[in-house]
Amino acid sequence: MKYIPRWLEHRIAEVLKSHPVVILTGPRQVGKSTLLENASFLKEWRYLTLDDPDVLEQAREDPKGLLWEEKPTIIDEVQRCPELLLTIKYLVDRSGRKRQFILSGSGNISLRKAPRETLAGRAKYLHLTGFSLRERQGAPPRFILDDLLQDRKIEPAEVKNTRDLLETVWRGGLPGIVLASSDKTALERLGSYVDTYIQRDIQDLMKIRHPQNFRRLMTALAQATGWESVQEELSRACGEKRSNVSRHMSLLKDTHLLYELKGYAGRGERSYRQSKYFWFDSAAACFLAGIHSPRDLKKPHLKGRYFENFILQEILAWGALQLIAPEVSYWRPRAGDIEVDFVIRANGKVIGIEVKSAENLTFGDTRAMREFLKSHPEASKGIVVYGGNKIYPVASNVYAVPWMAL
């Protein structure tokens, strides 16, 4: 299968000019190994994977011998041998920071903790998400979010759409699912992905005494995608003590599978207390929630929430390319029935994002955004991402943006 270049390649090349070590993280199967093996600027790099038992054995017993060759080196699945990082630190320092390494692995606690101590000042973290919508089409990394944050004028336009919204949301961004030849193949791969993750990654990180309860917790969280999740309710749903629910949710967040959005608060404002949770990928969320085909998403109460999850992963793909990671939250006044789905703070600017799956918008659909902009002078603009195909101002400082144009 032909390799589809990833937008993060440019950031990796850019970071290597200032850091001798890049640590590339991200959930399993988002394409980290494929990128490192196929990116044109890495063709001359030496590639090692600790999935190879012989390489792993030497990494543990003879790390200097493994890394004797003084050429740029990629080490994949490095979390399998955290002690190798001491040797990498030694080689980087001995060479006057001329030795270069790219270390890659899933969003693993053991990978993320050790380098902060061992490679402090030498390593830069980069995070790979699944495909964004336009990335898989080979389009350049241009985002309307950048236009908003840089105060560029948003011109009305019509956007050509060749994709079905429900199919796109159900397929998500995992390369193996997106590129599957049929929905049946995609479903089979999703099942294998979830089972493999539980068996291979979670059990490696933490002893789960009752795997069936952990699976029930993931299902409960997936069914509550985009909703406020209360740990007492989750505890009842999965049959685990609240302390275990908290511990397992922390694990899911630490491995970049679950994202917690806290309430946004401007100056002098108290934030809404309850967090909302989203999955890293809308396809995984759908599968865990028992949504096994695109047509199952047609129910309005499902369509909107998983569409919202999909838009968040598009925002995260954009965020992974930024020099400074943006803050993503949501806004809900402590009294009232309105809500702005996403609030992004980046480069000293704040913008709001509402998500509507409808193909047409009315002025009334901007009520929450207008209230947000009115009460937050630090936020000058907002957008409503929707299921239509036209970019246009739907209210003062509020723009309608088609979902495929984000």
Phi, psi and omega in degrees: 000136182294136180288134176259113182304143181259144180299330184291346180305317181298318180295320179300311180299322180293315183293325181296346177285339183239346181230136178285341183230130171247131176251113183259115181244175180150157179301159178298143174074018174273352175111020182297308181297320180298317177300310185294332180274343188239343181301131187298325183284355179251010184300328182270000180280148173281133183245124177233142174233132179280005167286340176281118184303323180293318179294319179296319179298317180290325178300325182279324188258333184214063185298322179295322177295323179295323186253030183295327186286122185275066175224158179307136189228135173258130176238110182268151182056040186294341180296346179288344181215073182302332181294342177296338183294330177296320178292320178298317177301315180299314182292322177296314182291319181297328182273005183068035180068021178273333175291136181240141179223144165242121180252132185228148176184168177294167182293074193254135182303316183294330177288321189276333181279313187300313183297332181298329179271318188277320187249024180304132180082353182246335189246146174239132178274135169230146185240127178260127174263179170292179178303136164277167187301311183277338177298317181292342178270359180081015181282155177290157184282072175248133185231142175292338176298322177296319178300317181294314183289336179259011176059033174278149182291137177264112182271138174300142181198160173252133185252126179287132181238122179245010184240148176275130185298311183295319178298318181294315179297316182293328179279335178066217185232358178295125184309316182295334179273315180301319186267003178298144186287341181207163177297327179296314178296319178300318180296317179298319180292323177297318177299315179296322181298311182296315180295318180295320180298313181299314185286322189265312187271307184299315181294333176290329186270323186209139178286113177264110185292326182232083182305328180294326177289324177296320177296321178296323178296315178299321178296315180298319178294322179292321179291337179259019181309127178081358178258165172286129183249123180257130187297328178297319179292319178296322179300315179294324183291327185251353177078024178246156174294153182301323180298321178290323177300315179298317180294317181290324177293323176298320178297316179296324178289318181295334179263015175062025177265334182233135180245132178258126175252122178265164179290139179277144177221127174277186182297128178078006182252139175271130183288153174293133194287322190280135178275156172245151184234140177227154175273157181294342184212132183293330178294316178297319178298316179298314182299313181297330181275000179084018178265099193255012174200156179301324182294337178293344181275358185293338178296126186307321183289344176265315185307311184296318185289319181281335170295320176298319177299318179297318179295323177299318181292332172294320177296319180294324177296320175296314183299328181294343181266354185278150179296321177239127184300128178286157174266132179240127179216190173225161182237132173212123179295150183295336175232122180139169184243023180249163182201140171255122191299316182222138173237125182248126174248119182206139177053036178076005180246157178229131175228152178251149179227121171256150181236123178228129181277351181295154181276348179226149180240153173238168177303325180297334179290350181260009185304310181297318181294319179297321178293321179297312181295323180296321185266359181226089182297340178288345179255114186264338184218161175212161176228153172243111178278127187219179186272008180271198185225020180235138171264124180196158176284117182264345174198172179300122179064017177233124185245140171277130182228121177300146185300329181276002183247007185296000000 
